[in-house]
């Protein structure tokens, strides 16, 4: 196994620098790239269904899949979310120009891959290496692509011959809609006359071409509605005619044609049923996603309705307060007399007691001040001054102690 170079690791580290968990993501990516050399990491723009774009890291290239005892390279692209591994990656099959997507319960007509492992993705136990191994096993049982008819394949600009890829499962080695003969095991094919295996090929990743970077680049075509060829029609049993001549009569030919047409229709109906069933499963998944989105939108709408009602209530309160303030301002502008005792009111007996104590303490302090002025002016003698000050000071101390006790009881700052 070839280890990655420091330059490759530096490129990966730079590509994952904006991810939420760059160390864990880099470890997962390097574990894959050290084993599967047909994959390489790139940072490209991914276009989401709502049209938004985001720079994401992806693994694109080919993975080896064993089908009927032979390994073939399947082109895939794995996009890692910037929250990896908290969210499952988005996986796509990337067919070449000479391939069609084989729609199934694991791959839809856009090439998106659906696997139970992705659906049940666990941030602390799931990883990319296990995901690719599950892809290999799944695609080995149900290939995700099959080749087009040769006359429909556009000329290739790659320096190597483009060979068809995968047969449809269950077709006995023959591709519906293709003019190729059934696949013969251990047959020798030569490149000199442009004859290649009609179904799979070991397709090298070098020179594979650009994958692009957006979801809109994925092909959307599914099966082509080519006429289904009858490659192996059943041979009618020719009973011996009278006299043992073995002559084939019109009745024998008619029975043979009916049998061939019935077999052909049965296979076409089976193929169409499989295709429609896969599309139905895809639509069912889409319906589930839409239902979940509808429920989320309903919750948001209900929350907005509650917030709107609360805001309307607050607006009404503010309007009432504004009207009250305007009324008081109008009174003040008319120079109406204001009763101080009515203007300042308390909401609890404890606050009223504290307010009265504060007022009396302030009055006591003023009385002490004026006693001092009387002593200075010679209006009071020293004995009378000291006696009155002693009494007022004792009263002032008791009032201040009462205010402190009230503030503690009310939970106010000391």
N, C-alpha and C positions, 0 to 999 in steps of 0.2 A: 504494500500500500504506500503510495507516494504522499509524503507530507507536504503541507502547504508552505510556500515561501513567505518570508517576512513581508515582502511587498504585497502579496495577496491578503495577508492578515491586516496590514495597514489599510488597504482599500476597503475591506469589510468593516474595520473599526470606524473609518471615516463615514461610510454609508449609513452606519447605525448610530451615529453620534447624537441624532435628534430623537432617538427612541427612548421610551420611559425606562426600559430595562435593557440597556445596551450590552451588559456583560452576559446575561443569560441568553439573549438573542444571538450574540456572536458565538457563544458556545454551541448552541443548536445548529447554527449555519455551518460552522467549521466541522462539526461531526458529520454533517451530510456531505460537504464538499470533499472531505478526506476519503470518503467511500465511493461516492457516485461522481466520477470524473466527467460524465456527460452533462452535468449541471454547472452553471456558473451564476454568480451573484451580480445583480445590477440594481442601480437606483434610478427609477423612472416614474413618470406621472401616471397615476391611476385615476380613471374617471368613474365616479360613482353614479348610481342610477339617477340621482337628482341633478347631475351635471357638474357637481363640485369636483375639484381636482386636488390631488395630494401627492407629494413625493414619498414613495414607498420603496422599500427594498424587496426584490423578488429573486427567486431561484428559477431560471429558465434553462431548458435544454431537454435532454432525453433521459429516461430511466429504463433499465433492462427488464423486460417482461418475458417470462417463459410461457410459451403457448405451444401445446402439443409437442413438448420435448425440445423446442428450439427457442433461443433467446432472440427477442426483437426489441428495438429501441422505440419507445413511445414518447412523443413530444408533449411536454407539460410545462406549465408556468405556475409557480406558487408565490402568491403575494403575501407578505407579512405585514400585519397591522402595526402601527407605531406603539400599540399597547401590548405587543407580544411579550410573554406568552399568556397574558390575561384573556386575550381573544383569539379564537381559532383563525388560522390563515385562510385566504381565498384561493382555491385551486381551479385551474382550467386545463383542458386538453387543447393543444395548439396544432391542429392538423395542417399538413402541407397542402400545396395546390392540387396534388393528385389524390387527396383523401377526402372522405366524407366522415362526419361524426356519426357514430353508432349510438342513437338515443336509447337509453335504458334507465333503470331505476337509479343508476349511479351517475349518469351523465345526461344533461339536458341538451336541447338543440343549440344552445349557445356555447356548449363546451364546458359549462360549469360542472364541477365534480361534487357529488353529494355522497358522503360516507357517514356511517354511524360514529366513527371515530371523531369526525369533525363536529357532528351534532352534540356528542357527549364530551367535548374537549374540556380537560381539567388543567388549570394553569400550572399546578405544581407537579403533575405527573405526566402530562402529554408533551410530546416533543416532535420535531420535524422528521427525525430518523424513523421513528415508529410509524408516522403518517405515510412516508414513502414506501416503507415495507408493506403496509396494508394496501396501498395503491397497487403495488406489484402483484400481490396475491389476488386482489379483486380483478384487475385487468387480465390476469392470466386465465381467469375463469370466464370473463365476459369482456372481450376486447372493446375499447372505446372508439375505434376508427376502422374503416374499411376502404378499399381502393375504388376509384372511379373507373368508368369504362375508358379504355385506352384512347379512343378517338376524342373523348371529352377532356383529356388532360392537356393543358396548355404546354407549349414547349418550355423547357427548363433552361435557365441561364446559369445553373450551378455547374461546376467542373466535373461532376460525377453523374452517372445516369440515375434519374429519379425512378425508383421502383415502387410499385404499389405496396400497400402496407398490410392491412389486416383483412381476413375474411369475416363474414358475418357468422356469429356463432349459430350452430345448429343447421348450417347449410351444407354440411358434408364436404367442406372444402371448396364449394362453388359460390361465387359472389352473384347475388341477384342483380340483374341489369348489366352484367358484364359478359363480354364475348370471349373471356378466357376459358380454356378447358378446365375441368376439375383438377385440383392439385394432386400431383403424383409424388409420393414419398420417394426420397433418394434419387430424384431425376437430376440430370446434369443440364445446366443452363449455361450458355456461352454469351459473352457480351459482344462478340463480334457482329452478330446479326440482330442485336437489340432485342433478344428474347430473354425475359427474366421470369423469376418465380411470380406467379399471378397474384399472390396474396400478401405475403410478408417479406420484409427485407431488413437486413441489419443496417439501419440508416444511421450513418455517422453524424455526430453533431457539428463537426467542423464544416463550415460553409453552409450551415443550415439556413441562414438568412435571418433577417431581423424579426424579432417578435413584436416590435412596437412596444407601447407601454400603456395602452388604454384598453378598457373593457370593450370599447366599440370596435376594436380590431378583431375580436373573436368572430369566426364565421358563424352565420346564423342558419345556413342551409342544413337540412336534415337528409332524409332519403330522397333520392330521385325516383320519379315514377316511371322508371324504365319498364318495358315489357319483360315479364319474367321468362327467361329462356327455359325450354324443356330440354335438359341435357341428357337425362337418362330416362327415357320413356320406357314403360314396361313392355316387354315383348309379349305379344299375345300368344297364347297357347293354341297351336294349330292342331285340331283333332284330325285324326285320319278320316278321310271321306270314304264313302262307300267304295269298296273295292281296294282300299288301302293305298289310293293314289296320293294322299296328302295335299290336295289342291286347296289353295286359300280362296275362299269364296267372299262375296260382298258382305255377308253376315259377319265373317271373321274380321274384315277390315273395319266394319262399323263398330264392332265391340272394342277393337283396339283403339280406335279414335276416341270413343266415349271414355275408355279407361284413362287415356293420356290427358284428355281435357279435364276430367274429374280430378286427376292427380295434380295438374297444373293449377286449377282453381283452388284446390285445398291448400297448396303451398302458398299461393298468393294471399288467400284469406288469413292464413296463419301469420304471415309476415305483416300484413296490414293490421291485424289484431294486436300483435306485439308492439308495433309502432304507436298505435292509438293508445294502448294501455300505458306506455312510457310517457306519452304526452299528457295523458290524464293524471298521472302521478305528479308530473311537473306542475300542472295547473292546480292540483290539490295543495301542493306545497306553497304555491303562490297565494292561494286563497287563505291558507293558514296565516301567512305573513300579513296579508291585508287585514284579516280579522284582528290579529294582534295589534296592528297599527291603528285600526279603528277604535279599539278599546282604549289605547293610550290617548288618542285624540279626545275621546269622550271624557276621560278623567281630567285632561287639561281644560276642556271646556267647562266642566263643572267647577273646577277650581277658580277659573276666571270669573264665573258667575258669582261665586261667593265673595271674591275680592271686590267685584263691582258693587255688590250690595253693601259691603262694609264701607267702601269709599263714598257711596251715596249717603249713607248714614252719617259719616264724618262731615261731609259737606253740609248736610242739614244742621248739624250742631254748630259748625263754624258760622253759618249764616245767622243762626239765632244769637250767637255771641256777638257777631258784628252789629246786629240790630240793637242789642243791649248797650254796646259801647257807643254807638251813635246817639242813643237816647241820653246816656250820661253826659256825653260831650255837649249835647244841646242844653242840658240843665246848667252845666258850668258856664256856657256862653251867655246865659240869661242872668248870671250873677246871683243865683239863688243861694240862700244861706244853707250851709251844710252842717248838720249836727255831727260833731266828731265822734261821739259815743255810738251813733248809728252807722257812721262811715266805716269804723273799724270794729269788726266783730270776729269772734272766734268760733271754731267748729266743734270744740269740746271743752268741758269744764276745766280740764287740766291746763289747756292752753290759756283759758281765761284767768286762771289763778296765776300762771306765770306772767301774763301781761300786766295784771294788777300789781304784782310784786315788783316788776321792772319799773312801772310808773312811780310807785311809792319810793323805790330806792333812788330813782333820779331826783325826785322831789327832796329827799333827805340830803342828797349831795348838794343840791342848790341851797338848802337851809344852812348847812355847815359853811358854805362859801360866804353867805351873807352875814353869818355870825362873826366870821373872821373880819369882814369889812367893818362891822360895828365896833369890834375891839380896836381895829386900826384907827378908826375915826374918833375914839374916845366915848362912844355912845354906851358901851358895856364895859363893866370892870372885869378884871381877870377871873375872879371867882365865879361870877355868873356865866362867863364864857366857857370856862372849863366844865362846869356842871352841865350846861346844855349840849356841849359838844360830846361829852361822855354818853349822855342818853341817846343822842342821835346816832353816834357811831355804833352803839350796841344794837340799835334798831336796824341800821344799815347792814351790819354783819348778819343778822337773822334773815333779812330779806334776800341777801345774796346766797346764803345757804339754802333758802327755800327755792330760789330760781335754779340752783344747781341740781337739787333733788328732782325738781319738775322736769328738767331737761333729760336727766337719766331715765326717769320713768317714761318719757315720751320717745326715747330712743334717738334723741338728737345728739349731734357731736358736742363733746364737752368743751 
